[in-house]
Amino acid sequence: MRFDVLTLFPAMFEAVLGDSMIGRAREKGLIEAHFTDMRDFTENKHRQVDDYPYSGGGGMLITPAPVYNAYMSVAEGLNYKPLTIYMSPQGRVLDQELVKELANYNHIVLICGHYEGIDQRVLDEIVDMEISVGDFVLTGGELPAMAVIDSVSRLIPGVLGAEDGFKNESHYNGLLEYPQYTRPAVWHGKPIPDILLSGHHAKIEQWKHEQSLIATLKKRPDMLEKAELSDDDIKFLNEYKKQTENQ
């Protein structure tokens, strides 16, 4: 998997994605991440990337040339078009389903806007998709782009320490993750659930699934409407609701 990021602040990415799990994945060659400074592709000696919008109002707009030229430095000569994403509050909201879709691509270009945004003409010409990380506005697209790289990279084989470990995590299967515990077995007078010391693998897996159902019911009941629940899941949840109502 290769990521190319077009940004005004490439140093931000190395500071965050050069360490930890993503940094190790890059060192192993499991993912590539390249950060291109759009200021290097301006067409003026002052390396200015912004100008006043014709529509008036406050703020500045990134001009099309540095965005396009930076993009062509990445895409020119390829025998395919990389999936090109503009990080925008107007885009499709990033969720785990979208993350799984993006993990199927081999090459993704992420464009980070700033100021009041980017001239629409270059977006129309090169962008395939707009993505938002939520219904709020940030000062630039760098943090959202990092979220895309991090979340997608975790699904690439070999990136996580445990193969397919992500499949039990929150949102992957439509449910929130079950609670987890580590040593000591008793902390502040609170023991871990007995089932985790039983050594009975099948019962532990059942407990994990049931705890995921309970966590989703308590914290994100809206997710249960979309989750693919079995008849046993529905029966368990109904029984759990009755028990808690009687307490």
C-alpha positions as a printed Julia matrix, in Angstrom:
247×3 Matrix{Float64}:
   0.0     0.0     0.0
   1.34    3.41   -0.97
   0.16    6.77    0.37
   1.12   10.1    -1.17
   0.12   13.22    0.72
   0.0    16.68   -0.86
   0.37   19.19    1.97
   1.83   22.52    3.03
   3.24   20.94    6.2
   5.03   17.65    5.4
   7.0    17.72    8.65
   3.78   17.13   10.58
   3.45   13.69    9.03
   6.96   12.48    9.73
   6.58   13.6    13.34
   3.48   11.43   13.79
   3.78    8.59   11.28
   7.51    8.06   11.63
   7.13    6.29   14.98
   5.17    3.47   16.59
   3.33    0.82   14.58
   3.05    2.82   11.36
   6.74    3.72   11.49
   7.7     0.06   11.9
   5.41   -0.93    9.03
   7.15    1.63    6.81
  10.56    0.29    7.82
   9.45   -3.24    6.88
   8.15   -2.05    3.52
   4.56   -3.05    4.31
   3.38    0.46    3.52
   4.91    3.45    1.76
   4.16    7.02    2.79
   5.48   10.04    0.9
   4.75   13.65    1.78
   4.94   16.28   -0.95
   5.17   19.98   -0.14
   2.85   21.84   -2.51
   4.92   25.0    -2.04
   7.65   23.33   -4.1
   5.32   23.39   -7.1
   4.2    27.0    -7.19
   4.66   29.09  -10.3
   5.96   32.21   -8.55
   9.31   33.01   -6.96
   7.77   33.68   -3.54
   6.38   30.11   -3.28
   2.95   31.61   -2.63
   0.13   29.06   -2.84
  -2.9    31.19   -1.96
  -4.86   34.1    -3.4
  -8.1    35.98   -2.8
 -11.31   34.18   -3.85
 -13.36   35.77   -6.64
 -16.46   35.3    -4.51
 -15.17   37.77   -1.95
 -15.49   37.32    1.77
 -12.75   36.65    4.29
  -9.91   34.24    3.9
  -7.65   33.01    1.14
  -7.91   30.12   -1.3
  -5.23   27.69   -2.5
  -4.65   28.23   -6.21
  -4.95   25.31   -8.64
  -1.39   25.24  -10.02
   0.57   24.05   -6.96
  -2.03   21.36   -6.24
  -2.08   20.11   -9.82
   1.68   20.26  -10.29
   2.28   18.41   -7.02
  -0.28   15.79   -8.02
   1.34   15.29  -11.43
   4.72   14.82   -9.76
   3.2    11.75   -8.16
   0.81   10.48  -10.86
   2.65   11.27  -14.09
   4.08    8.17  -15.71
   1.85    5.73  -13.85
  -0.21    3.32  -15.95
  -3.14    3.78  -13.57
  -4.84    6.6   -11.69
  -4.29    6.45   -7.94
  -7.37    6.95   -5.82
  -7.24   10.67   -5.09
  -8.94   11.95   -1.95
  -9.53   15.53   -0.82
  -9.85   15.85    2.94
 -12.92   18.05    3.28
 -15.7    18.71    5.83
 -18.1    18.27    2.9
 -16.99   14.69    2.23
 -18.25   11.27    3.2
 -17.68   10.74    6.9
 -14.89    8.28    7.63
 -16.1     5.12    9.32
 -14.85    1.54    9.49
 -16.78    0.48    6.39
 -15.06    3.19    4.38
 -11.7     2.26    5.92
 -12.2    -1.32    4.72
 -13.03   -0.05    1.22
  -9.88    2.07    1.11
  -7.72   -0.86    2.22
  -8.5    -2.55   -1.1
  -6.54    0.1    -3.03
  -2.82   -0.13   -3.7
  -2.16    3.59   -4.07
  -3.96    6.52   -2.44
  -3.22   10.23   -2.85
  -4.47   12.49   -0.04
  -4.83   16.24   -0.59
  -4.77   18.52    2.45
  -6.48   21.87    2.09
  -5.9    25.02    4.13
  -7.26   28.54    4.46
 -10.74   28.63    2.86
 -10.05   25.56    0.76
  -8.82   24.82   -2.77
  -9.87   26.2    -6.16
 -12.76   23.98   -7.31
 -11.39   23.55  -10.83
  -8.42   21.44   -9.8
 -10.6    19.38   -7.46
 -12.97   18.64  -10.32
 -10.06   17.53  -12.48
  -8.16   15.17  -10.19
 -10.22   14.25   -7.11
 -12.15   10.96   -6.95
 -13.55   11.24   -3.45
 -13.91   13.7    -0.58
 -13.61   12.43    2.99
 -14.45   14.09    6.31
 -13.55   12.87    9.78
 -16.67   14.4    11.32
 -19.12   17.24   11.27
 -16.67   19.88   12.41
 -14.0    22.07   10.8
 -10.24   21.96   11.39
  -7.54   24.39   10.33
  -6.27   22.0     7.67
  -6.49   18.52    6.21
  -3.33   17.15    7.8
  -4.84   15.6    10.93
  -7.71   13.98    8.98
  -5.22   12.62    6.43
  -3.19   11.08    9.26
  -6.37    9.43   10.55
  -6.97    7.9     7.11
  -3.41    6.6     6.83
  -3.4     5.16   10.34
  -6.81    3.49   10.14
  -6.24    2.01    6.67
  -2.68    0.86    7.4
  -3.87   -1.24   10.34
  -5.82   -3.43    7.92
  -2.79   -4.16    5.74
  -1.52   -7.73    6.37
   1.49   -7.77    8.65
   1.11   -4.26   10.06
  -0.46   -5.4    13.33
   1.48   -7.72   15.6
  -1.37  -10.27   15.62
  -2.59  -11.17   12.15
  -6.26  -10.21   11.73
  -6.22   -8.77   15.27
  -8.29   -5.83   14.04
 -11.33   -8.07   13.43
 -12.25   -8.03   17.12
 -11.9    -4.29   17.51
 -14.65   -1.73   17.81
 -16.62   -1.02   14.62
 -14.95   -3.66   12.43
 -17.85   -6.12   12.7
 -20.51   -3.54   13.5
 -20.13   -3.86   17.28
 -18.01   -2.19   19.92
 -15.11   -4.13   21.39
 -15.46   -6.17   24.59
 -13.66   -4.95   27.77
 -10.09   -6.19   28.21
  -7.93   -6.85   31.26
  -4.27   -7.5    32.05
  -2.15   -8.19   35.13
  -2.53   -8.03   38.05
  -5.54  -10.33   38.34
  -6.81   -8.19   41.23
  -6.35   -4.42   41.25
  -7.79   -2.05   43.88
  -9.83   -4.96   45.14
 -11.36   -5.56   41.7
 -10.73   -9.01   40.16
 -10.88   -9.76   36.47
 -13.9   -11.85   35.31
 -13.51  -15.51   36.34
 -14.18  -16.72   32.81
 -10.85  -15.29   31.64
  -9.0   -17.61   34.03
 -11.01  -20.7    33.06
  -8.87  -21.77   30.11
 -12.05  -22.69   28.24
 -11.46  -21.09   24.85
 -14.98  -21.51   23.45
 -16.64  -20.05   26.54
 -14.18  -17.14   26.58
 -14.99  -16.36   22.94
 -18.7   -16.49   23.75
 -18.14  -14.13   26.7
 -16.24  -11.7    24.46
 -19.06  -11.64   21.93
 -21.72  -11.16   24.59
 -19.71   -8.33   26.17
 -19.44   -6.68   22.76
 -23.21   -6.83   22.43
 -23.65   -5.31   25.9
 -21.09   -2.54   25.27
 -22.79   -1.62   21.99
 -26.23   -1.63   23.61
 -25.05    0.67   26.4
 -22.83    3.06   24.44
 -23.96    2.99   20.8
 -27.42    1.38   20.51
 -27.75    2.99   17.07
 -25.1     0.58   15.79
 -27.25   -2.44   16.64
 -29.73   -1.37   13.99
 -27.1    -1.89   11.29
 -25.23   -4.85   12.79
 -25.84   -8.34   11.44
 -27.25   -9.96   14.58
 -28.06  -13.65   14.81
 -31.2   -14.98   16.46
 -29.05  -15.92   19.46
 -27.72  -12.35   19.65
 -31.22  -10.9    19.67
 -32.33  -13.4    22.31
 -29.32  -12.56   24.49
 -29.94   -8.82   24.24
 -33.62   -9.18   25.06
 -32.79  -11.28   28.13
 -30.11   -8.78   29.19
 -32.57   -5.89   28.89
 -35.11   -7.72   31.05
 -32.48   -8.44   33.71
 -31.31   -4.84   33.87
 -34.9    -3.51   33.99
 -35.6    -5.69   37.02
 -32.52   -4.53   38.93
